[in-house]
Amino acid sequence: MSERVAPGPVHDSCGIREAVCIHTRKIFDSCRDKDCIEDLRVYPTRNSQGVIDRALSVRGGRAELLQAYINVEPAAYNKGFFHVDIRYYYRITAEAFVGGARPAEISGLAVFEKRVQLFGGERGAKAFSSRDLPEACCCSGTSLPEAILEAVDPIVLSMKVLDPCEPCFCPPPCPPCPPNPCNPCCPPPCPPPPCPPENEFIEIPPCISACFDCDLTFESNCRRLYVTLGQFSIVRLERDTHLLIPMYDYCMPTRECSADQEDGESDPCEIFRQIRFPVGEFFPAGRPEEERPQDRNCC
């Protein structure tokens, strides 16, 4: 069995000069997810609600992930595991047709919550830092791992507008059943359809409300806008830890610092000549480099 590596110089042929201890964050567990969020209610702005009430149809649509709030708590009866609760806040924009030739833009807020369970390890010691505020509580130290979420703006898969919940259309009620026991009774009238889920949440942070040009509406007796989103995300649990790693050399910068020329002695045309022509600004992105015109000066 090889001996345990200790901090200090290392002699080998791979260019490693020393084994050093560093304080960093170690990923204990992670997962990736592809959520299809169906019929997520959109809470429009008051101006947009007036357009939705008169809209004949909606189309297009895009979603922007404004913020995600994360909470971590130990999982009961599953030692070393933690529940990660995530609340996504989306800004949804779409086009609504009211009857004119040009559609009107509508926007609103959608909220989605999910929970994942990840392994975060066990740690009895609490961590404190000199960067903590002096007036912080003496119990501010924590042994919980930190949850990190990486997510992109979701894809809008579909949108629809629904009227307020009403009983479904039923045929006229059946006539009274005759006393003949051999004649089966008519079926009862159909029940009212269930309302779509409301996606209720507790509160809206001020920074989220500030992302909209006017107040949001949460009325339930008006027409409602629903969206189906596709969300890609990665969630991981990290902890502060000490690691022993190989060191090749110190990170010495290779570029010299240059001071700003404020004395007016530099030639602006000479500086301009050193700037590379921005070919990508004149041609669509994604075109292969070999197909782009060669850099040459105009005659």
Secondary structure as UniProt FT lines:
FT   STRAND          8..9
FT   STRAND          18..45
FT   HELIX           46..54
FT   STRAND          57..74
FT   TURN            76..77
FT   TURN            79..80
FT   STRAND          81..97
FT   STRAND          104..119
FT   TURN            130..131
FT   TURN            134..135
FT   TURN            138..139
FT   STRAND          146..151
FT   STRAND          155..162
FT   TURN            181..182
FT   HELIX           206..209
FT   TURN            210..211
FT   STRAND          224..247
FT   HELIX           268..273
FT   HELIX           279..281
FT   TURN            285..286
FT   HELIX           289..291
//
